[in-house]
Amino acid sequence: MSDDLSPVRTGGRPPAGGGTAAAAGASPARPDPAGAAESAPARLLHRLLRPGWPVLWLLAGYPLWWALGLGRFAFVVFAVPMAVALVRRHRTVGLRLPPGFGLWALFLLWCAAGLTLVGATPAGTVPGSGGPAGALARLAGYLALTVLLLYVGNLGRRELSDTDVARALGWLCLATVAGGLLGLAAPRFEFTSPMELLLPAGLAAHPYVQDLIHPASSQVMEVLGYESARPKAPWEYTNTWGNMLSLLLVWLVAGWMGAREPAAGRAGAARRSRADRVRVCIAVAAIAAAAVPVVYSLNRAVWAGLALSSAFVLLQLLRRGNAAAVAATGAAAAAALLAVLLSPLTDVVHERLDSPHSDGGRAASSAAAVRAANASPVVGWGTTRDMAGSPQSIAIGPSPDCPDCGNHTIGNNGQFWLLLVANGWVGAALFLAFFAQALWRYRHATSVTGSAALLSILLLLWYMFFYVALAAPLAVTMIGVALLWRRSAGAGGASAVPGGAR
């Protein structure tokens, strides 16, 4: 089974009367037991390697890649077979490009141009704190997600359906909820991944590399003045966990509660109906269970993001004229909010609101990103830098008693600030313009999948002030853009639209 993007081929039948045995009047051949035994693995392999398999394996298998220590790198790894498939397609029927892709291509060029300034030292930063490794890794991530965008967008919906993508994202949401519960139940759970064993000891021991390759269930921090577990599995950081959960919940609803596929025959319809009911029950239970780790993650931006998501869902239902669904959704949201208010979770929320914790450091890092962008507005500085000193004094830096004091990394507090320091005002504008034009172009989408995709773009624009989007959150947004693009292009049945933009 090929991993290219060509239409699915069905096996041909021999012509009537064809074949030597038939022509000679020989009796029909009996089934070969050995061949029958081999058919089951062949069918399994055919199913596993059907068109779109890299996307499904990447999303549904992410907990495994995380356990292997490959979580952050999985997007680059699976971009390789996607790129090979795109090259094959380019040689046969050509590639389609999404509207506004020129903006994204310019952004990639801006990232490459910024590499020339990696060795420079902006004013107010620690000399030598910027290096090519981080800049190259970031560029590789952007390129991998570009491949993901083109791959999904060029696949026909008969090859990789919207439902399959939504359900794979929903499965990843279930894994994220399970990881959150694990982080609360076993906050000290961690283990050495195979990737950690394979890397040189010095490199594997680096704190940043440890965050990427060493699986752990939570980050134990003193945000509230005492040690508390903030769940993060199967992601690198608690902030990423909250960001991803917020992005994936709507896909869980779309793929596990909103998707209905026709089934042939009464028996097939009955089986499909039972499977749909099971999926709905699992999704409802997961959404209810997610409330506890969401609160204990202490991510205020996620709390606001979930409120924005609820408001957007209600707006989309109103646009579709579904008054009953609006009433049901509003009642469910009110019941969930009341349950939280009447539970001990309210005390945690109050404590978090009364404990600013990182607000000062975030404000200082954001201001430093603006100053860096003003000093190099066109291409930025290629990568992040460390601030000299701390918000209180330039003389304050890390020490054995306070390893986290001072020298905060500029751009680590949000995608927008990262764009400013790494790519300047022009690079940031190109990045935002690509997603803004997609949001405007597909703003009329009201289907379940279209609404989930639009919300993925909106949440990127919200979370960019608080969390870095690269790589997993940005991947979800790219998938959303690809689904909107191919639906609008009318690629529902074909693998290619020869008349499309090239």
N, C-alpha and C positions, 0 to 999 in steps of 0.2 A: 504494500500500500504506500503510495507516494504521499509526501507532505506538501505537494504543490497546491496551487490554488485553482487548478483546472476543474471543470465540472465533474461531479461524481459519475463514473462510468459503470454501467450495469453489464453484467456478463452476458455475452451474446449466446444465442441458441444455434446449434448446427442446423443447416438448411434441411428442409423436409426431404427425406429420401437420400440425404447426403451421407457420406461415410462408407467405407469399404464393406463393413459388416452388414450394414443395412442394405447396400446394393446387392450383396450376395444372398440376401434372404436369411442371414444368420439370426438366431434367436437373440432377443435383447440381453445385454450383459447384466449379470447380477451385481447388486451393490457389493463393493469391496469393503469388508469390515475394517481393514486397516485404513482405507481412505476415509471411512466414516469417522474413525477414531481421530484422524488428523483434522477433521473439519471443525471441531470445537475450538482448538487453539487458533486455527486460521480465522474463525469468526471473531474470536476475542481480539486477535491482533488487528483485524480489520476495523473493529469498533474502537480500539485504543488509538489507532493511527488514522482515523478518519480526518477529513479536512477540518482544520481548526484545532487539531489536537494540541499544538504548543500553548494556545491560550487556555484551554481547559486544564491541561496539566499544570500550567503555571499557577492558576488561581486555586483550583481544587486541591492541588498537591502542596500548597504553600506551607502548611504545618510541617510536612516532611522536610521540605527544603530548609525551614527554620531549624528543625532538630539536627540536621546535618551541618549546620553552620553556614548555609548558603543563602539564607533568607534575602538579604539585601542584594546579593549578586545574582539571584535567580532571574531577575528581569533582564540582565545582560546575557545570561546563559541561554535563556529561551528565545532571546532575540536572534540568535544565530540561525536556528532552523527557520524562523520566520523570514529572515533576510534571504536565506537560500530559496525559499518558496517565492519571494517577491522577484528575485533575479530570474527564476524560471518563467514566471508570468510575464515579466518584461520582454523576454525573448519570444514569447508566443503571441499574446494578445495585447500586451502593453499594460501600463499601470494607470489607475485613476488617482488624482490628487484631490484632497478636500479643498473646498473654497477657503481662501485666505491662507493657504499653505505657504505662500511666499513670505508672509510675516514670520512664520515659524522658522522657515529656512534662513531668513536673515538673522533671527535670534541665534540659531546655531552658529552662523558665521561670526556673530558678535562674541559668542563664548570662545571660539577658537582665536579670535583676534586678541581677546583679553589675556591669553597665555603669554603674550609678549611683555606684560607688566607684572607677571607673577613675582619676579625678583625685586621689584621696587618696594620702598618702605613709605607708606603714607604717613603724614604727620599725626602724631599721637598714637602710634602703634608700635608694637614690639618688633625690632629688627629681626628679620629671618623667620617671622611667624607664619608667613605665607609660603607655600611650597607647591611644586608642580603636581605632586601626587594627588592631592585633593582636587585640584582643578581638572586634571585628566579624568579622574574617577567621576566627577560631576558631569563632564562632557560626555563620557561614555554612557552615563545614565540617561541623559537627554536624548542621545542617539538611539539607545535601546527603546525608549518610549516612543520615539518617532517611528521606528520599525513596527511597534505594536499598533500604533494608530493606522498606518498604511495597510498592515496585514488584515486587521479586522475590517477596515473599510472596504477593502477589495474583495473580501469573501462574500459570496452570495448568501442570502438568508436561508436558502435551502441547504447550504453546506454547513453553516454555523448559524443557527437560529438565534434570534434575540432571547428566546426563552432559555436556551442552553447557556448563554453568557450570563443572563440574570441569575440562573440557578447556581452557576459556579461561583458568582460573587456572593450569593446568599449562603452557600456552603462556607465560604471564607468568613462570612459574618458569624455563622454558628461557631466556627473555630475561634474567632476573636472573643465571643461571649464566654466560651469554655475557658479560654486562656485567662480572661478576667476573673472568673470564679476560682480558677486554680491559684491565681496570684493572691487572692484573699484567704483561701483555705491553707495554702502552703507558701507563705511569702518568701521563705528562704530556699525554695526549690530551685536547683540549677544543676547543670551537668556539663561535662566536657564534650564538645561536638567533635565529629571526625575531622572537620576542617581545622579545628584548633590543634589537633594532634599532628596534622600534616604540615602546618606552617612552622617556620623556624621559631624557636622559643622566644627570641627577642622580639620578633614581629608580633607573635600571638599575645605577648604580655602587654603590648601597647594599650593604654586605656581605651582609645577610640576603636581599635581593632577588636578588643574584648567585647565592647558593646555590640559589635556586628556579628561575631562568630560564637559567642558564649551564651547559649540559651539560658534564660532565667525567667522565673514567673512574675517577678515584680521588682520595682525600685523601692527600697526602704529609705525614706527620707524624713526629715524633721520639718515639714511644711507647717504643721500646726503647733510647733514647739515641742513635740515629742515624736518618737519614731512611729511611722505608720507606713503600711504597705500600699503602694500605688501599682495596680496591675499593669503588665506590659506584654505578656505572652499572647500571640506568637510574634511580637514585634520588638524592635530594638529599644524603644523608649516608651514611657507612659504617655507622653504627648502624642506619639505616633499611634499608640493603641487607641486613645480617645478619638483622634482624627479619623482613623480607619473605621472604627465602630460607627461613628456618625455618618460616614459616607456609605457604609455597607448596609445599614439598617433599611434604607429605602429600597435597595436591591433585593434584600430578603423579602420585603413585602411584594415587590414586583415579580420576583421569580418564584416564590413559594406560596404566595397568597393571591396574586393577581393573574398569573399565567394559566390559561386553560387551552389544552390542545385537543383537537378532534381525534376520535378513535374510531377505527373501522369495526362495525358489528356491535351487537348488543353486549356480548361478553367483553370485548375490548373497552367499550364505554364504561362498563361496570368496574373493570380493573382500574381504568383511568380515574374514575370518580373516587374510588377508595384511596388511590395514591394521592389525589389532590387533597382529600380530607386529612390524611396523615401529615402531608406537608404543611397544611394550614395549622394543625395542632402544634407541630414542632416549632413553626415560626412564632406563633402566639406565646408559647412557653419561653422561647428564647428571648423575645422582646421583654417579657415580664422579668425574666431572670437578669437581664442586662442592667436593670435599674440600680442594683446594689453596687456592682463594680464601677458603674458610671459615676455614682456619687463619691465613692471612695477613691476614684482616680484624682479627685480634687481639681479637675480641669474645668475652670470656669468658662473658657471659650467653648468647650464642648457642650456645656449646659445651655449656653446661649444658642449654639448651633443647632441643637435639638429642638429648641423653641422655634427657631427660624424654619427648620424643616417641617415642623407641624403646621406652621402658618402657610407655607408654600403648598403642602398637600391639600389643605382646605381650599386654598385659592384655585388649584387645578381642578378639584372636584366641582367647585362653583362654575368654573369655565366650561366644564362638561355638562352642566345643568343637572347634576346628580344630587338633589337635595337630601335624599335619604342617606346617601353615603356621607354627606357633610354632617348631618345630624349624628350619625353613628360614630364618625371619627371624632367629632367634637366631644361627644359624651365619653368616649374611651379616653381621650386626652385629659378630660376633666377628672375622670375616675382615677387615672394614673397619678395625676398631680395631687389629688386628695389623699391617696394612699401614701405617697411620699411625705406629705405634710403631717400625717398622723403617725408616722413611723419614726424610729430613732435616727433615720437618715437626715431629718431636718436639722438635728444638732450638728451633724458633720458639715452641712451646708453653711450654717451660721458661723461655725468655727473657721471655715475656709474664707468666707467673706470678711471676717474680722482679722485674717492673717494675710496681709499682702505678700509676704515672703519675697518673691522674685521681682516685684514691680519696679523697684529701684534699679536693679541690674538690667531689666528689659528696657526701661526708659533710656538708660545710659547707652546701651548697645544700639538702640534705634537711632539715637542722636548721632552716635559715632558713624553709623551707616550713612546717614544723610550727609555728614561732613565729608566722608570718603567719596560719595557720589559727586558732591559739589567740586571736589578737587580733581576728579577724573570723570566728567559727566558723560563722555562718549562711549568708552569701552570699559569703564570701571578699573578694577585692579586684578582681574583674572580669577581671584579666589578670596577666601576670607582672611582676616588678620586678627591678631589679638590686641585688645586695648592696652595701652600703657597705664598701669596703676588701676585705680578703682574709681567709682563715682565720688568717693570721699576725698581721695588724695592720689596724686600720681606716684607717690612713694609706697603705696600699699600694693602688695603683690602676694602671690602664694607663699605659704610657709608650712613647716611641718604641723603646726597647730591649726592652721586654716588653709588647707590645700586649695579650696575653692575661692579664696579671697583674691580679688583683682584679676587683671589680665583676661577678662571675659572675651570670648570669641565674637567678633562682630559678624552679624548675619545669621547666627544660630537661633535667633529668637523669632524667625518667621521667613517665609519665602520671599516676601516683598523686600525685607531688609537684606536678605542674601543677594537678591538681584541687584540692589543698589550698589553694594560693595563689590560684587564680583563682575557686574556687567554695566554699571553706570545707569544714568537716567534713560539713555537711548535703549539699552538692552532691556531694561525693565519695561519700557513702553512697548517694545516689540512683543515681549512675552505676554503682557496683559492684553494687547490689541488682538492677538490671535484668539484668545478665549472670549474676549468681549464681542468680537464679530460673530463667533459661533453662537454665543448666547442670543444675540440680536437676530441672527439669521433664522434660528430654529425656535424662536420665542413662541410661535403658535402651536407647538407640539403639545398635545393634551393626552396622548395615549399613556398607558402605564409605563412602558419602556421609555418613551420620550420624556415623560415627567421625571423619571428617575435620572435620566441623563442630564436634563436641564439642572436638576438640583445638584448633581455632581459638580457642574461648572460653578454654580452659585456658591456652593460651600468652599470651593477652592478660593474664590475671591474673598470670602469671609475669613477663612483660616490662614490666609497668607500673611496676616499681620501678627499671628501668634505661633504658627508651626511651619517648619520646612516641609514642602510638599514632595520633594524628591526622596524616595522613588515611588513607594507604594501608593500614597494618596494621589500623586500626579498620574499614575498608571490608571487608576479608576476613572479619573476625569478624562483621560485620553480615550479610554474605551467608550465612555459616554459620548464624546464628540464623534467617534467613529460610527457608533450606532445611529446617531442623529443624521450624520452625513449620508450613510448608505440608504437609510429609509427615505430621505428626501430625494436621493438620486434614482429611486425606483429600482433598486437592485434586489428586489425581493425574490426573484426567481433565478436570475442569471448569475453566473460567476463573474461576469464582466459586462460592462456597459461600454461597448466600443465607441459610442459617440460622446462619452463623458470627457471631462477635462483631463488632460494628460500633462 
